[in-house]
């Protein structure tokens, strides 16, 4: 299993955008992103921190229904 590295909130947003998520709104330092799928709408909240904690990044992936491997493969292309 691949290990998540610490990245910034902006970098996480770039990866999510590449995976089909779009910016909905921002409240303070938190960005709300959504993606329409066949099973309905998926939403996730990304804090705009300089460095996201590993637990925070894991929770973002859970909200977005993404595997670590899928996220990391997309991260390599950015």
Backbone bond lengths (Angstrom), bond angles and torsions (degrees), N, CA, C in turn:
res aa  C-N    CA-C-N  psi(-1)  N-CA   C-N-CA  omega(-1)  CA-C   N-CA-C  phi
1 X - - - 1.435 - - 1.527 109.15 -
2 X 1.299 115.58 136.43 1.456 120.99 -178.90 1.522 110.54 -74.28
3 X 1.315 114.82 154.78 1.451 120.95 -178.67 1.527 109.36 -104.58
4 X 1.318 116.38 135.19 1.458 120.76 177.07 1.517 109.68 -77.10
5 X 1.317 115.56 138.24 1.453 121.18 175.17 1.519 108.99 -102.25
6 X 1.290 115.81 161.65 1.460 120.41 178.02 1.519 108.95 -78.56
7 X 1.323 116.08 125.79 1.461 122.04 178.56 1.525 108.55 -131.67
8 X 1.311 116.00 170.88 1.465 120.24 179.08 1.523 110.37 -82.83
9 X 1.320 115.35 162.13 1.459 120.82 176.46 1.517 111.38 -62.12
10 X 1.338 116.63 -38.35 1.475 120.30 179.41 1.521 111.51 -63.81
11 X 1.317 117.28 -38.80 1.459 120.60 179.12 1.534 110.35 -67.79
12 X 1.329 116.78 -38.98 1.465 120.67 176.78 1.527 110.38 -62.18
13 X 1.322 117.00 -39.14 1.466 121.34 178.24 1.524 110.19 -64.46
14 X 1.334 118.34 -40.43 1.463 121.37 177.80 1.526 111.16 -61.09
15 X 1.343 116.49 -42.23 1.464 120.67 179.24 1.522 110.14 -64.92
16 X 1.335 117.03 -46.30 1.459 120.73 -179.55 1.524 111.30 -62.95
17 X 1.323 117.12 -38.00 1.461 120.91 177.60 1.522 110.33 -62.82
18 X 1.312 116.35 -42.34 1.465 120.59 178.65 1.536 111.40 -64.97
19 X 1.324 116.75 -26.89 1.462 121.62 179.35 1.536 112.57 -88.61
20 X 1.325 117.30 7.02 1.464 120.38 173.54 1.516 116.03 105.35
21 X 1.322 118.32 0.53 1.454 120.91 177.93 1.525 109.07 -81.84
22 X 1.332 115.78 150.65 1.463 119.26 178.02 1.530 109.82 -127.92
23 X 1.303 114.93 152.16 1.462 122.89 179.91 1.526 108.41 -68.29
24 X 1.332 117.00 130.47 1.458 121.12 177.11 1.521 109.88 -105.47
25 X 1.340 115.14 -54.18 1.465 119.35 179.72 1.520 109.59 -163.95
26 X 1.318 113.95 171.45 1.456 120.05 178.29 1.509 108.33 -135.27
27 X 1.318 115.76 134.85 1.459 120.44 174.62 1.517 106.98 -127.87
28 X 1.309 116.09 109.09 1.459 120.70 -176.72 1.513 110.17 66.59
29 X 1.321 116.05 -123.79 1.467 119.61 -178.02 1.531 111.82 -101.34
30 X 1.337 117.96 17.94 1.458 121.54 -179.63 1.522 110.69 -117.31
31 X 1.323 115.55 129.40 1.461 122.15 179.62 1.523 108.47 -105.73
32 X 1.321 116.33 131.97 1.453 122.14 177.78 1.525 107.50 -102.13
33 X 1.339 114.98 126.96 1.460 121.19 -178.58 1.522 108.54 -123.87
34 X 1.337 116.75 147.89 1.465 120.92 -179.63 1.513 110.28 -138.10
35 X 1.340 113.46 157.39 1.458 121.47 177.81 1.524 107.73 -143.43
36 X 1.330 116.95 132.05 1.455 121.16 176.10 1.520 108.90 -88.95
37 X 1.330 115.77 130.94 1.460 121.87 178.62 1.519 108.52 -127.98
38 X 1.319 116.59 176.33 1.457 121.00 176.96 1.524 111.59 -64.84
39 X 1.327 117.10 -28.53 1.461 122.01 -179.41 1.521 113.13 -90.44
40 X 1.308 118.00 5.62 1.460 121.60 -179.07 1.515 111.67 120.34
41 X 1.310 114.29 -165.17 1.460 120.64 -176.36 1.527 110.35 -94.72
42 X 1.336 115.59 136.73 1.461 122.06 177.20 1.518 107.33 -112.75
43 X 1.311 116.44 131.37 1.453 120.22 178.84 1.519 111.00 -125.78
44 X 1.320 115.63 151.24 1.463 119.68 175.29 1.528 109.09 -148.51
45 X 1.316 114.11 155.05 1.459 122.11 -178.61 1.522 108.29 -113.64
46 X 1.327 116.08 128.07 1.464 121.09 -179.12 1.528 109.21 -120.62
47 X 1.334 117.94 117.54 1.461 120.03 175.61 1.534 110.25 -75.13
48 X 1.295 116.42 141.35 1.467 121.02 -178.46 1.531 110.91 -88.03
49 X 1.293 116.54 57.31 1.463 121.35 177.71 1.524 109.74 -86.91
50 X 1.327 115.87 155.14 1.465 120.35 177.01 1.522 110.53 -64.01
51 X 1.324 116.36 -37.77 1.465 121.86 178.08 1.525 107.94 -137.17
52 X 1.331 116.38 120.84 1.460 121.04 177.19 1.524 109.41 -83.36
53 X 1.308 116.67 137.28 1.463 121.11 173.98 1.526 108.34 -66.64
54 X 1.317 116.90 152.14 1.465 121.51 -178.49 1.532 110.47 -60.01
55 X 1.328 117.71 -40.53 1.464 121.42 178.31 1.517 112.26 -63.47
56 X 1.332 116.46 -38.88 1.462 121.36 177.94 1.522 110.26 -64.75
57 X 1.325 116.53 -44.10 1.465 120.66 179.08 1.530 110.65 -64.55
58 X 1.316 117.25 -38.79 1.469 121.08 177.20 1.521 111.02 -62.51
59 X 1.325 116.66 -41.09 1.459 120.12 178.10 1.522 112.17 -66.91
60 X 1.318 117.67 -35.79 1.468 120.99 175.90 1.526 109.45 -62.08
61 X 1.336 116.99 -42.82 1.462 120.81 179.38 1.530 111.07 -65.02
62 X 1.321 117.91 -37.22 1.467 121.10 176.88 1.522 110.49 -64.11
63 X 1.333 116.66 -45.05 1.462 120.89 179.30 1.523 110.89 -61.36
64 X 1.337 115.96 -37.10 1.465 121.40 -176.15 1.527 112.65 -87.20
65 X 1.335 117.85 -0.56 1.473 122.28 -177.77 1.523 111.80 55.94
66 X 1.330 116.34 44.89 1.461 122.07 179.95 1.519 110.02 -115.32
67 X 1.319 115.22 146.86 1.459 119.41 173.54 1.530 108.67 -85.81
68 X 1.323 115.65 158.05 1.464 119.96 177.12 1.520 110.39 -60.18
69 X 1.327 116.11 -41.55 1.464 120.85 -177.75 1.524 111.51 -62.82
70 X 1.350 116.53 -44.16 1.460 120.36 179.42 1.521 110.68 -62.58
71 X 1.331 116.72 -42.15 1.459 121.46 179.28 1.518 111.26 -64.14
72 X 1.338 116.47 -46.31 1.460 120.79 -177.61 1.523 111.95 -67.30
73 X 1.334 118.44 -36.20 1.474 121.09 177.49 1.523 110.36 -63.80
74 X 1.328 116.91 -40.90 1.457 120.48 178.49 1.522 110.71 -70.13
75 X 1.328 117.11 -35.95 1.460 121.66 178.86 1.533 110.59 -61.29
76 X 1.322 117.43 -35.34 1.476 120.70 179.33 1.520 112.36 -63.10
77 X 1.320 117.91 -27.67 1.465 121.29 -176.43 1.523 112.74 -84.14
78 X 1.324 116.71 -5.31 1.482 119.73 -179.07 1.508 110.15 -97.62
